[in-house]
Amino acid sequence: MGSQVEQDASSGSGRYRREDVARAAGVKVRNLRYYQERGLLPPPRREGRIAWYSDEHLARLRLISELLGRGYTVNGIAELLRAWEEGGGLSQLLGLEREMTRDWIQEDPVTMTRAELRELFGPTVTAEDTRRAAELGYVRIDGDRITHRSRRLLEATLALVRQGVPLAEILDAGDFVQAQAAALADRFVALFRRHVIGAEGLEGLSAMQLDHISSAVAALRPVAGEVVATEFARAMGQRVEAEVAELLRGER
């Protein structure tokens, strides 16, 4: 039986079976019952023999995992959640988790057969190129079918290949770009953590402060991308101008 996630027509919120909410949250299925027994997770809504979990359950599971990763004990998390619930800030905190993680990745995956991939890129594409692309996370291989995670990245890669750039060197450049993008993301997140959230972390924030952080995240999302795109375009303009000047000097 395949994965089943439904939409609640009245609220627009997701409904997840036990296995699906555990997979989405990155936890083991058996942890759900344990968290419920310890008071960390509300019970699911039941329809007959089926237990349905909601987006609120998913957000709380992710929050629990985050707190465990930061060294909190299960008892400590339970006390923290109770304090937030009594103060009315838990719903804002869960909403903040969703706001901070949604909409950053907007990609249009493309699936094709291996034969279609070879036809698209030509005979120069090797099995090693495909393996490297999978290692870098650009493609997912499932038997004879290959899914590229982003149509825009696929089209950009294809354009470079058609200009004569070897795919292996494009993948090397992709590896470099990924590392630089991770460093940029770390820098933005560190600035946000230091100056918007503050030294106390989320635990010491009021519901009003959580709302402020949620708004700040929404404002940061487009700004971060624009900063990177603008700076890269400016750098490319400068490098291309310098390269053209060097070529012209060589013609004299």
Phi, psi and omega per residue, in radians:
M1 nan 2.340 -3.079
G2 -1.409 3.058 3.111
S3 -1.119 2.463 -3.139
Q4 -2.293 2.012 3.026
V5 -2.248 2.187 -3.095
E6 -1.981 2.854 3.045
Q7 -1.827 2.265 3.050
D8 -1.369 1.970 -3.023
A9 -1.106 -0.497 -3.084
S10 -1.388 -0.552 -3.065
S11 -2.009 -0.269 -3.104
G12 1.358 0.112 -3.098
S13 -1.644 2.673 -3.126
G14 -1.287 2.655 3.025
R15 -2.149 2.223 -3.016
Y16 -2.152 2.420 2.919
R17 -1.260 2.908 -3.039
R18 -0.977 -0.835 -3.085
E19 -1.138 -0.612 -3.073
D20 -1.284 -0.713 3.130
V21 -1.203 -0.605 3.096
A22 -1.142 -0.748 3.133
R23 -1.119 -0.774 -3.118
A24 -1.114 -0.575 -3.113
A25 -1.536 -0.203 -3.130
G26 1.305 0.586 3.120
V27 -2.165 2.890 3.090
K28 -1.388 2.580 -3.100
V29 -1.017 -0.696 -3.094
R30 -1.128 -0.355 3.140
N31 -1.216 -0.446 -3.106
L32 -1.066 -0.845 3.133
R33 -1.135 -0.677 3.140
Y34 -1.094 -0.772 3.127
Y35 -1.124 -0.642 3.098
Q36 -1.138 -0.745 -3.140
E37 -1.120 -0.550 -3.120
R38 -1.582 0.050 3.077
G39 1.424 0.234 -3.132
L40 -1.509 -0.460 -3.021
L41 -2.293 2.215 3.099
P42 -1.120 2.676 3.110
P43 -1.163 2.673 3.108
P44 -1.298 2.898 3.038
R45 -1.517 2.314 -3.063
R46 -1.838 2.410 2.985
E47 -2.193 1.733 -3.024
G48 1.167 -2.140 -3.131
R49 -1.670 0.007 -3.091
I50 -1.700 2.265 3.056
A51 -1.716 2.138 -3.133
W52 -1.876 2.275 3.069
Y53 -1.847 2.678 -3.046
S54 -1.963 3.119 3.043
D55 -1.067 -0.544 3.105
E56 -1.135 -0.707 3.072
H57 -1.098 -0.765 -3.128
L58 -1.078 -0.788 3.133
A59 -1.091 -0.703 -3.123
R60 -1.222 -0.655 3.089
L61 -1.066 -0.718 3.107
R62 -1.149 -0.666 3.099
L63 -1.126 -0.751 3.116
I64 -1.046 -0.796 3.132
S65 -1.063 -0.719 3.120
E66 -1.088 -0.771 -3.123
L67 -1.194 -0.676 3.070
L68 -1.072 -0.701 3.123
G69 -1.162 -0.388 3.125
R70 -1.622 0.131 3.017
G71 1.728 0.048 3.099
Y72 -1.264 2.552 3.007
T73 -1.483 2.899 3.110
V74 -1.074 -0.737 3.108
N75 -1.101 -0.707 3.128
G76 -1.126 -0.685 3.110
I77 -1.151 -0.709 3.129
A78 -1.058 -0.759 3.118
E79 -1.135 -0.701 3.141
L80 -1.119 -0.771 3.137
L81 -1.135 -0.694 3.106
R82 -1.087 -0.731 -3.136
A83 -1.116 -0.732 3.120
W84 -1.137 -0.697 3.139
E85 -1.131 -0.756 3.141
E86 -1.145 -0.573 3.138
G87 -1.500 -0.048 3.115
G88 1.349 0.196 -3.062
G89 -1.707 -0.061 -3.041
L90 -1.183 -0.734 -3.129
S91 -1.078 -0.678 3.090
Q92 -1.155 -0.645 -3.135
L93 -1.148 -0.755 3.116
L94 -1.166 -0.675 3.073
G95 -1.108 -0.642 3.104
L96 -1.117 -0.711 3.129
E97 -1.029 -0.761 3.134
R98 -1.174 -0.721 -3.110
E99 -1.150 -0.635 -3.087
M100 -1.283 -0.421 -3.035
T101 -1.883 -0.264 -3.045
R102 -1.472 2.721 2.939
D103 1.187 0.081 3.075
W104 -1.242 -0.680 -3.097
I105 -1.811 2.025 3.102
Q106 -2.217 1.618 -3.050
E107 -2.219 2.655 3.137
D108 -2.015 1.697 -3.092
P109 -1.138 2.644 3.107
V110 -2.225 2.204 3.133
T111 -1.965 2.379 3.141
M112 -2.614 2.914 3.050
T113 -1.457 2.922 3.088
R114 -1.086 -0.650 3.129
A115 -1.122 -0.714 3.119
E116 -1.155 -0.613 3.095
L117 -1.127 -0.772 3.119
R118 -1.119 -0.677 3.115
E119 -1.143 -0.618 -3.112
L120 -1.225 -0.769 -3.033
F121 -1.735 -0.243 3.140
G122 1.585 3.120 -3.027
P123 -1.265 -0.151 -3.080
T124 -1.348 -0.278 -3.140
V125 -1.263 2.255 -3.104
T126 -1.899 2.905 3.074
A127 -1.092 -0.557 3.102
E128 -1.152 -0.666 3.082
D129 -1.062 -0.773 -3.139
T130 -1.124 -0.742 3.121
R131 -1.099 -0.726 3.141
R132 -1.163 -0.703 3.115
A133 -1.077 -0.669 3.099
A134 -1.192 -0.682 3.129
E135 -1.095 -0.627 3.134
L136 -1.442 -0.090 3.092
G137 1.523 0.162 3.129
Y138 -1.337 -0.605 -3.122
V139 -2.262 2.722 3.008
R140 -2.102 2.262 -3.074
I141 -1.835 2.225 3.118
D142 -2.330 1.567 -3.083
G143 1.137 -2.102 -3.119
D144 -1.560 -0.047 -3.082
R145 -1.842 2.432 -3.130
I146 -2.181 2.257 3.119
T147 -1.980 2.069 3.027
H148 -1.505 2.372 -3.001
R149 -1.247 -0.346 -3.022
S150 -2.534 2.107 3.097
R151 -1.085 -0.670 -3.124
R152 -1.119 -0.753 3.114
L153 -1.172 -0.651 3.101
L154 -1.088 -0.785 -3.136
E155 -1.150 -0.664 3.106
A156 -1.144 -0.741 3.117
T157 -1.101 -0.785 -3.134
L158 -1.081 -0.686 3.120
A159 -1.084 -0.721 3.127
L160 -1.180 -0.721 3.122
V161 -1.067 -0.716 -3.131
R162 -1.215 -0.301 3.040
Q163 -1.565 0.043 3.059
G164 1.732 0.097 3.127
V165 -1.433 2.179 -3.134
P166 -1.073 2.425 -3.118
L167 -1.048 -0.631 -3.136
A168 -1.047 -0.678 3.137
E169 -1.292 -0.560 3.056
I170 -1.114 -0.710 3.118
L171 -1.173 -0.628 3.042
D172 -1.055 -0.760 3.114
A173 -1.125 -0.671 3.107
G174 -1.090 -0.683 3.095
D175 -1.074 -0.753 3.114
F176 -1.123 -0.779 -3.134
V177 -1.086 -0.711 3.116
Q178 -1.037 -0.764 -3.140
A179 -1.125 -0.728 3.138
Q180 -1.193 -0.668 3.117
A181 -1.123 -0.689 3.107
A182 -1.109 -0.696 3.119
A183 -1.149 -0.705 3.094
L184 -1.122 -0.745 3.119
A185 -1.081 -0.733 3.102
D186 -1.031 -0.709 -3.119
R187 -1.145 -0.798 3.129
F188 -1.105 -0.773 -3.123
V189 -1.116 -0.699 3.129
A190 -1.112 -0.726 3.102
L191 -1.097 -0.751 -3.134
F192 -1.145 -0.754 -3.136
R193 -1.096 -0.723 -3.052
R194 -1.296 -0.760 -2.951
H195 -1.804 -0.347 -3.133
V196 -1.809 -0.853 3.133
I197 -1.385 -0.810 3.106
G198 1.659 3.005 -3.018
A199 -1.188 -0.475 -3.080
E200 -1.298 -0.275 -3.082
G201 1.321 -3.001 -3.073
L202 -1.248 -0.441 -3.026
E203 -1.044 -0.608 -3.039
G204 -1.639 0.187 -3.042
L205 -1.673 2.535 3.084
S206 -1.431 2.976 3.115
A207 -1.059 -0.663 3.131
M208 -1.134 -0.705 3.125
Q209 -1.174 -0.634 3.082
L210 -1.108 -0.684 3.081
D211 -1.094 -0.678 3.124
H212 -1.124 -0.732 3.138
I213 -1.140 -0.701 3.113
S214 -1.035 -0.755 3.106
S215 -1.143 -0.659 -3.141
A216 -1.147 -0.664 3.106
V217 -1.112 -0.772 3.131
A218 -1.053 -0.630 3.127
A219 -1.298 -0.576 -3.101
L220 -1.232 -0.606 -2.992
R221 -0.933 -0.963 3.124
P222 -1.263 -0.544 -3.100
V223 -1.127 -0.744 -3.118
A224 -1.042 -0.804 3.124
G225 -1.126 -0.698 -3.129
E226 -1.148 -0.688 3.125
V227 -1.060 -0.833 -3.110
V228 -1.136 -0.790 -3.122
A229 -1.111 -0.729 -3.119
T230 -1.161 -0.793 -3.132
E231 -1.155 -0.655 3.122
F232 -1.176 -0.740 3.122
A233 -1.080 -0.720 3.128
R234 -1.127 -0.755 3.131
A235 -1.126 -0.714 3.119
M236 -1.110 -0.733 3.108
G237 -1.024 -0.771 3.141
Q238 -1.146 -0.749 -3.104
R239 -1.201 -0.707 3.129
V240 -1.148 -0.729 3.107
E241 -1.055 -0.753 3.129
A242 -1.156 -0.654 -3.140
E243 -1.176 -0.741 3.111
V244 -1.104 -0.723 3.114
A245 -1.078 -0.692 3.122
E246 -1.146 -0.708 3.111
L247 -1.124 -0.704 -3.141
L248 -1.158 -0.654 3.105
R249 -1.124 -0.597 -3.138
G250 -1.231 -0.357 3.138
E251 -1.457 -0.195 -3.074
R252 -1.318 nan nan
